[in-house]
Amino acid sequence: MQWINSMKELFENYFSGFAEWHASSLDLIDHIVRRMDETNGMIRVSQLCNTYNITPRSLERHFIEEIGIPAKELLQIFRINKAIRILAEKPNANLAGLSYLSGYFDQSHFIKDIKK
């Protein structure tokens, strides 16, 4: 299961570098990304919009400008990272249970996002 540890390391290295670059960006986006991280991506874009009093279109525009990807895609990355961390701890984890713990309602959607 070396590939799991490699994926985990790649993710952590990317976001540690990303966090340093992101420190100078908009304060609102910082708060939203922090909230995404705290929830392991298990929060809806609509909930973020309501919490931070921003329209979905404005949120999307800010994310594309500041981060380069849509908010929904970043939420998927956080959920997949959670799955990778679980797999690193429990290499024989059941995929159906793992998908549920990672915020997915069905295993096929989870697998599709992992492949993506």
C-alpha atoms as one frame of an Amber mdcrd trajectory, in Angstrom:
protein
   0.000   0.000   0.000   2.929   2.298  -0.695   0.826   4.158  -3.288  -1.549
   5.304  -0.536   1.294   6.848   1.426   2.626   8.426  -1.785  -0.777   9.966
  -2.533  -1.046  11.219   1.046   2.431  12.775   0.860   1.703  14.426  -2.508
  -1.511  15.922  -1.173   0.109  17.227   2.004   3.086  18.686   0.110   0.815
  20.382  -2.407  -1.386  21.978   0.213   1.482  23.037   2.465   2.950  24.935
  -0.487  -0.508  26.109  -1.468  -1.136  27.398   2.064   2.020  29.531   1.938
   1.006  31.050  -1.422  -2.591  31.413  -0.352  -1.694  33.404   2.795  -1.664
  36.635   0.807  -5.044  36.071  -0.887  -8.512  37.218   0.108  -9.402  36.789
   3.763 -12.861  35.468   2.922 -11.481  32.684   0.757  -9.016  31.798   3.535
 -11.902  31.372   5.976 -13.889  29.291   3.509 -10.952  27.003   2.676 -10.267
  26.582   6.404 -13.914  25.607   6.923 -13.658  23.102   4.071 -10.582  21.596
   5.709 -12.199  21.465   9.167 -15.160  19.547   7.740 -12.986  17.290   5.544
 -14.940  18.579   2.569 -18.225  17.367   4.022 -20.073  20.631   3.631 -22.137
  21.816   0.700 -21.340  24.879  -1.389 -24.807  26.206  -0.516 -23.997  25.920
   3.205 -20.758  27.831   2.687 -22.630  30.529   0.768 -25.189  30.874   3.562
 -22.553  30.893   6.306 -20.354  33.509   4.612 -23.197  35.499   3.043 -21.965
  35.155  -0.525 -23.799  34.134  -3.679 -22.840  30.839  -5.333 -21.717  32.723
  -8.452 -19.473  35.089  -6.457 -17.995  32.188  -4.521 -17.263  30.346  -7.758
 -15.685  33.416  -9.342 -13.454  34.036  -6.300 -12.344  30.403  -6.210 -11.491
  30.342  -9.901  -9.559  33.633  -9.592  -7.744  32.838  -6.339  -7.294  29.066
  -6.386  -7.825  28.063  -9.994 -10.502  25.438  -9.382 -14.191  25.584  -8.428
 -15.189  25.313  -4.760 -17.019  22.040  -5.404 -13.863  20.493  -6.849 -11.840
  21.542  -3.800 -14.476  19.941  -1.567 -14.020  16.701  -3.546 -10.262  16.919
  -3.022 -10.739  17.266   0.742 -13.122  14.263   0.788 -10.721  12.139  -1.240
  -7.881  13.160   1.071  -9.942  11.933   4.016 -10.373   8.588   2.243  -6.625
   8.397   1.580  -5.874   9.085   5.252  -8.312   6.353   6.316  -6.742   3.909
   3.821  -3.269   4.767   5.143  -4.424   3.779   8.636  -6.598   0.825   7.577
  -5.370  -0.615   4.253  -8.067  -3.312   4.239 -10.977  -0.904   4.713 -14.264
  -1.778   3.017 -14.771   0.491  -0.028 -18.487   0.969   0.602 -17.845   2.015
   4.204 -14.895   4.138   3.158 -16.982   5.965   0.566 -19.665   6.686   3.179
 -17.102   7.921   5.745 -15.674  10.198   3.051 -19.004  11.892   2.404 -20.194
   9.912  -0.587 -23.632   8.343  -0.768 -22.657   5.581  -3.162 -19.502   3.668
  -3.927 -19.669   4.202  -7.702 -19.579   8.013  -7.359 -16.672   7.675  -4.922
 -14.712   5.472  -7.357 -15.470   7.836 -10.262 -14.074  10.796  -8.289 -10.980
   8.827  -7.242 -10.262   7.965 -10.884 -10.764  11.613 -11.884
